[in-house]
Amino acid sequence: MPIEAPDVLVVGLGPAGSRAAAVAASAGLSVIALERRKTAGSPVQCAEFVPALIEHDVPAVRAVTAQKVTRMLTFAGAHPPKVTEHFQGLMIDRGAFDRLLAQEAARDGAECRYSGTVLSVDADGAVTTSIGAHLRPKVLIGADGPRSPVGAAIGRINRDLVDTRQVTVPLILPHDATDIFLSPDYHGGYAWLFPKGAVANIGLGVSVESRRLLKPLLAALCENLANERRIGTRTLALTGGAIPVGGRLRSVGHLGRTAVLLAGDAAGLTNPVTGAGIASAVQSGTLAGRAAADFLGDCPGAIEAYDEELGDIFNAALNRALRRRREVLACYAGGGRPDTRALSDGWIASPHYWAA
Ligand SMILES: Cc1cc2nc3c(=O)[nH]c(=O)nc-3n(C[C@H](O)[C@H](O)[C@H](O)COP(=O)(O)OP(=O)(O)OC[C@H]3O[C@@H](n4cnc5c(N)ncnc54)[C@H](O)[C@@H]3O)c2cc1C
């Protein structure tokens, strides 16, 4: 089997990988993008909320938007919800969003191969795949999600993960807010109801050690919401998945002569409190594609500069979220539990969250 040697190999065609592939291919590089799924974005493992500002990076997002969100309601304890006005977001069809970005990458010249899993990445940067191909790229971009094999090859592993479970159910009345449910039962996470037209995504995330509680806790939340006549009882879809919550990993490395860049979840760019990672995947993927082009265009410093730029953009927000997450988790020490105040202070709707 001959060894292929593209300028860039992108592993994963989620938002980060598609963006990286599109930008690198647009710069004239030969780009192969490998995705283990049959199509990009399917099955969906997402609550499908993005900040409205993502439209600057992905103007076509409107074509895949199901509805707008204007507020956030935070439920903690028995109090009425705290209302956060001017919380502008979009509920998207995530499958269509990922397909759109992958199509843009192909249109820009990346060769996108599906149903191909990266099986191993060796110390020289040689990549073995399930579809028989062997590749030795000049630049390897790991956009392969929270349990990134490319990241593992350069010793960057997301060790702190939240596990999630989500159902899509009928929504009885139209809703314009994301609802957030905080509870000491949701160890290391929270629950959500995100409206999407006539349906809602209702989900729950908890630290992996508590994952056995996901099913009963989500069932109890859904029962409450059905009793309040907010949702129907029919489950239209069920999903879940891991979310990295340990903060940013160093996103660059070398395997022999191959330069390695990580983007999106693989680089630990998901917010440790909210779990949001689509916008940062798009942004980091774009920068990774550009860094690959600069590096191969005779700018050897472009690899380190990529990691520095990610730090400049994301460190402040991710480090704040990490601190808040740890403050809440500390309340469980010695068998304790966070009270309503501690839970609220650790959530983005609270002024305390944003304090120094
Ligand atoms: C239940 C849930 C709800 C979420 N809700 C939201 C939300 O509402 N808003 C938000 O902003 N974020 C949300 N997130 C987080 C968000 O989905 C991620 O941050 C985002 O998908 C990261 O994009 P990515 O491109 O880095 O990785 P991914 O989207 O995970 O893409 C990685 C791709 O790599 C592929 N891949 C992995 N390993 C291999 C391999 N060995 N070979 C080939 N291909 C491989 C995968 O199949 C996948 O397509 C949620 C996550 C979960 C689990």
PDBQT file of the ligand as one rigid body, heavy atoms in Angstrom, charges set to zero:
ROOT
HETATM    1  C1  LIG A 401     -25.001  16.270  24.382  1.00  0.00    +0.000 C 
HETATM    2  C2  LIG A 401     -24.146  17.451  23.986  1.00  0.00    +0.000 A 
HETATM    3  C3  LIG A 401     -24.726  18.694  23.847  1.00  0.00    +0.000 A 
HETATM    4  C4  LIG A 401     -23.963  19.788  23.447  1.00  0.00    +0.000 A 
HETATM    5  N1  LIG A 401     -24.596  20.982  23.239  1.00  0.00    +0.000 NA
HETATM    6  C5  LIG A 401     -23.889  22.049  22.796  1.00  0.00    +0.000 A 
HETATM    7  C6  LIG A 401     -24.552  23.273  22.495  1.00  0.00    +0.000 A 
HETATM    8  O1  LIG A 401     -25.775  23.401  22.599  1.00  0.00    +0.000 OA
HETATM    9  N2  LIG A 401     -23.792  24.309  22.063  1.00  0.00    +0.000 N 
HETATM   10  C7  LIG A 401     -22.430  24.211  21.924  1.00  0.00    +0.000 A 
HETATM   11  O2  LIG A 401     -21.787  25.210  21.548  1.00  0.00    +0.000 OA
HETATM   12  N3  LIG A 401     -21.784  23.061  22.184  1.00  0.00    +0.000 NA
HETATM   13  C8  LIG A 401     -22.480  21.964  22.592  1.00  0.00    +0.000 A 
HETATM   14  N4  LIG A 401     -21.839  20.780  22.817  1.00  0.00    +0.000 N 
HETATM   15  C9  LIG A 401     -20.393  20.701  22.555  1.00  0.00    +0.000 C 
HETATM   16  C10 LIG A 401     -20.130  20.669  21.045  1.00  0.00    +0.000 C 
HETATM   17  O3  LIG A 401     -20.932  19.672  20.442  1.00  0.00    +0.000 OA
HETATM   18  C11 LIG A 401     -18.661  20.420  20.766  1.00  0.00    +0.000 C 
HETATM   19  O4  LIG A 401     -17.906  21.352  21.508  1.00  0.00    +0.000 OA
HETATM   20  C12 LIG A 401     -18.342  20.550  19.278  1.00  0.00    +0.000 C 
HETATM   21  O5  LIG A 401     -18.967  19.527  18.545  1.00  0.00    +0.000 OA
HETATM   22  C13 LIG A 401     -16.837  20.497  19.050  1.00  0.00    +0.000 C 
HETATM   23  O6  LIG A 401     -16.582  20.435  17.672  1.00  0.00    +0.000 OA
HETATM   24  P1  LIG A 401     -15.299  19.656  17.125  1.00  0.00    +0.000 P 
HETATM   25  O7  LIG A 401     -15.281  19.852  15.667  1.00  0.00    +0.000 OA
HETATM   26  O8  LIG A 401     -14.120  20.018  17.931  1.00  0.00    +0.000 OA
HETATM   27  O9  LIG A 401     -15.571  18.140  17.496  1.00  0.00    +0.000 OA
HETATM   28  P2  LIG A 401     -16.732  17.155  17.030  1.00  0.00    +0.000 P 
HETATM   29  O10 LIG A 401     -17.940  17.908  16.637  1.00  0.00    +0.000 OA
HETATM   30  O11 LIG A 401     -16.843  16.136  18.100  1.00  0.00    +0.000 OA
HETATM   31  O12 LIG A 401     -16.158  16.483  15.726  1.00  0.00    +0.000 OA
HETATM   32  C14 LIG A 401     -15.125  15.519  15.800  1.00  0.00    +0.000 C 
HETATM   33  C15 LIG A 401     -15.270  14.620  14.600  1.00  0.00    +0.000 C 
HETATM   34  O13 LIG A 401     -14.146  13.726  14.576  1.00  0.00    +0.000 OA
HETATM   35  C16 LIG A 401     -14.598  12.446  14.212  1.00  0.00    +0.000 C 
HETATM   36  N5  LIG A 401     -13.609  11.485  14.714  1.00  0.00    +0.000 N 
HETATM   37  C17 LIG A 401     -13.340  11.209  16.019  1.00  0.00    +0.000 A 
HETATM   38  N6  LIG A 401     -12.388  10.272  16.106  1.00  0.00    +0.000 NA
HETATM   39  C18 LIG A 401     -12.060   9.954  14.831  1.00  0.00    +0.000 A 
HETATM   40  C19 LIG A 401     -11.108   9.033  14.261  1.00  0.00    +0.000 A 
HETATM   41  N7  LIG A 401     -10.333   8.261  15.031  1.00  0.00    +0.000 N 
HETATM   42  N8  LIG A 401     -11.024   8.969  12.909  1.00  0.00    +0.000 NA
HETATM   43  C20 LIG A 401     -11.816   9.745  12.112  1.00  0.00    +0.000 A 
HETATM   44  N9  LIG A 401     -12.712  10.618  12.599  1.00  0.00    +0.000 NA
HETATM   45  C21 LIG A 401     -12.822  10.727  13.940  1.00  0.00    +0.000 A 
HETATM   46  C22 LIG A 401     -15.966  12.327  14.857  1.00  0.00    +0.000 C 
HETATM   47  O14 LIG A 401     -16.768  11.350  14.228  1.00  0.00    +0.000 OA
HETATM   48  C23 LIG A 401     -16.517  13.737  14.684  1.00  0.00    +0.000 C 
HETATM   49  O15 LIG A 401     -17.268  13.895  13.506  1.00  0.00    +0.000 OA
HETATM   50  C24 LIG A 401     -22.570  19.647  23.227  1.00  0.00    +0.000 A 
HETATM   51  C25 LIG A 401     -21.961  18.400  23.381  1.00  0.00    +0.000 A 
HETATM   52  C26 LIG A 401     -22.748  17.298  23.753  1.00  0.00    +0.000 A 
HETATM   53  C27 LIG A 401     -22.094  15.952  23.902  1.00  0.00    +0.000 C 
ENDROOT
TORSDOF 0
